[in-house]
């Protein structure tokens, strides 16, 4: 079911962010631009589509 997949994808993204942040710290690099962005929700996507 798509809701379960959305939930798993969201959890994976949230788990990945601290790991990437730690890796970038170990490499003495800054986090990439837009690193803290989140994907649009379904409602936000619908609103954008309505504006187009």
C-alpha positions as CSV (number, residue, x, y, z in Angstrom):
1,X,0.0,0.0,0.0
2,X,1.2,3.5,-0.9
3,X,0.8,5.0,2.5
4,X,3.1,2.3,4.0
5,X,5.7,3.0,1.3
6,X,5.5,6.8,1.9
7,X,6.1,6.2,5.6
8,X,9.1,3.9,4.9
9,X,10.6,6.4,2.5
10,X,10.2,9.2,5.0
11,X,11.8,7.2,7.8
12,X,14.7,6.2,5.5
13,X,15.3,9.9,4.6
14,X,15.2,10.9,8.3
15,X,17.6,8.1,9.2
16,X,20.0,9.0,6.4
17,X,20.3,12.7,7.2
18,X,22.3,12.3,10.5
19,X,24.5,9.7,8.9
20,X,25.3,12.0,6.0
21,X,25.9,15.0,8.3
22,X,28.4,12.9,10.3
23,X,30.2,11.7,7.2
24,X,30.5,15.3,5.9
25,X,31.8,16.4,9.3
26,X,34.4,13.6,9.2
27,X,35.5,14.7,5.8
28,X,35.6,18.3,7.0
29,X,33.1,19.4,4.3
30,X,30.0,21.5,4.6
31,X,26.6,20.0,4.1
32,X,25.3,20.4,0.6
33,X,23.0,23.3,-0.2
34,X,19.4,22.2,0.2
35,X,20.3,19.4,2.6
36,X,17.6,20.3,5.1
37,X,14.8,20.5,2.5
38,X,11.9,18.2,2.7
39,X,9.8,16.9,-0.2
40,X,6.4,18.4,-0.8
41,X,3.5,16.7,0.8
42,X,0.6,15.4,-1.4
43,X,-1.5,18.4,-0.4
44,X,1.3,20.8,-1.3
45,X,1.7,19.0,-4.7
46,X,-2.0,19.3,-5.4
47,X,-1.9,23.0,-4.6
48,X,1.0,23.6,-7.0
49,X,-0.7,21.6,-9.7
50,X,-3.9,23.7,-9.3
51,X,-1.8,26.9,-9.7
52,X,-0.4,25.7,-13.0
